[in-house]
């Protein structure tokens, strides 16, 4: 379970075009899941 502003390190396999990110929240509320590149640039908002 992730708390606010936690960092999730996902290892990407360059030979597999899919990466699965699992998460859960303790109670209903606002959730934002964003993907950043290695330089810290926001690439995509997956969940908002």
DOVEXMAR-531873 format. One record per residue: x, y, z of N, C-alpha, C, O in turn; residue in three letters. Coordinates in steps of 0.1 Angstrom, whole numbers, padded with zeros to 4 digits, always signed. Layout:
// DOVEXMAR-531873
XYZXYZXYZXYZALA/...
// end
This chain:
// DOVEXMAR-531873
+0008-0012+0000+0000+0000+0000+0009+0012+0000+0019+0013+0008UNK/+0006+0022-0008+0014+0034-0009+0007+0045-0001-0005+0046-0001UNK/+0015+0054+0005+0009+0065+0012+0012+0077+0003+0019+0076-0007UNK/+0008+0089+0007+0010+0101-0002+0024+0104-0005+0033+0103+0003UNK/+0026+0107-0017+0039+0111-0023+0050+0100-0021+0062+0104-0018UNK/+0047+0088-0022+0057+0077-0022+0062+0075-0036+0056+0078-0046UNK/+0075+0071-0036+0081+0068-0049+0081+0053-0052+0084+0045-0043UNK/+0077+0049-0063+0076+0035-0067+0086+0033-0078+0086+0039-0089UNK/+0096+0024-0075+0106+0021-0085+0102+0009-0093+0102-0002-0088UNK/+0099+0011-0106+0095-0001-0114+0107-0003-0124+0113+0006-0130UNK/+0111-0016-0125+0121-0020-0134+0115-0023-0147+0106-0032-0148UNK/+0119-0016-0158+0113-0018-0171+0122-0027-0179+0134-0026-0180UNK/+0116-0038-0185+0123-0047-0194+0122-0041-0208+0110-0041-0213UNK/+0133-0038-0214+0132-0032-0228+0126-0042-0238+0123-0037-0249UNK/+0126-0055-0235+0121-0065-0245+0106-0068-0243+0100-0075-0250UNK/+0100-0062-0232+0086-0064-0230+0079-0050-0230+0083-0041-0222UNK/+0070-0048-0239+0063-0035-0240+0053-0031-0230+0047-0020-0230UNK/+0051-0040-0220+0041-0038-0209+0048-0038-0195+0056-0047-0192UNK/+0044-0028-0187+0048-0028-0173+0036-0027-0164+0028-0018-0167UNK/+0034-0035-0155+0022-0035-0146+0026-0029-0133+0036-0032-0126UNK/+0018-0019-0129+0019-0012-0116+0007-0015-0107-0004-0011-0111UNK/+0009-0022-0096-0002-0025-0087-0002-0015-0075+0009-0012-0070UNK/-0013-0011-0071-0014-0002-0059-0028-0004-0053-0037-0009-0060UNK/-0029+0000-0041-0042+0000-0034-0042+0012-0024-0032+0017-0020UNK/-0055+0016-0021-0056+0027-0011-0065+0022+0000-0074+0014-0001UNK/-0062+0027+0012-0069+0023+0024-0084+0027+0025-0092+0020+0030UNK/-0087+0039+0019-0100+0044+0019-0102+0053+0007-0093+0057+0001UNK/-0115+0055+0003-0118+0063-0009-0112+0077-0007-0112+0083+0004UNK/-0107+0082-0018-0102+0096-0018-0096+0099-0031-0097+0091-0040UNK/-0089+0110-0032-0083+0115-0044-0070+0107-0046-0062+0106-0037UNK/-0068+0102-0058-0056+0094-0062-0050+0100-0074-0057+0103-0084UNK/-0037+0101-0075-0030+0105-0087-0018+0096-0089-0010+0094-0079UNK/-0017+0090-0100-0006+0082-0104+0001+0087-0116-0005+0087-0127UNK/+0013+0092-0115+0020+0098-0126+0033+0091-0129+0039+0085-0120UNK/+0037+0091-0142+0049+0084-0146+0059+0095-0149+0056+0105-0156UNK/+0071+0094-0144+0082+0103-0146+0094+0096-0152+0096+0084-0150UNK/+0102+0104-0161+0114+0098-0166+0125+0099-0156+0123+0105-0145UNK/+0137+0094-0159+0148+0094-0150+0153+0108-0146+0159+0110-0136UNK/+0149+0118-0154+0153+0132-0151+0143+0139-0143+0145+0151-0139UNK/+0132+0133-0140+0121+0139-0132+0111+0146-0140+0102+0153-0134UNK/+0111+0145-0153+0101+0151-0161+0088+0142-0161+0089+0130-0163UNK/+0077+0148-0159+0064+0141-0159+0061+0136-0174+0061+0144-0183UNK/+0059+0123-0175+0056+0117-0189+0041+0116-0191+0036+0119-0202UNK/+0034+0110-0181+0020+0108-0183+0013+0107-0169+0019+0102-0159UNK/+0001+0111-0169-0008+0109-0157-0016+0097-0160-0025+0097-0170UNK/-0015+0086-0153-0022+0074-0155-0035+0074-0148-0045+0070-0154UNK/-0036+0078-0136-0048+0079-0128-0048+0093-0122-0038+0098-0116UNK/-0060+0100-0122-0062+0113-0116-0076+0113-0110-0079+0123-0104UNK/
// end
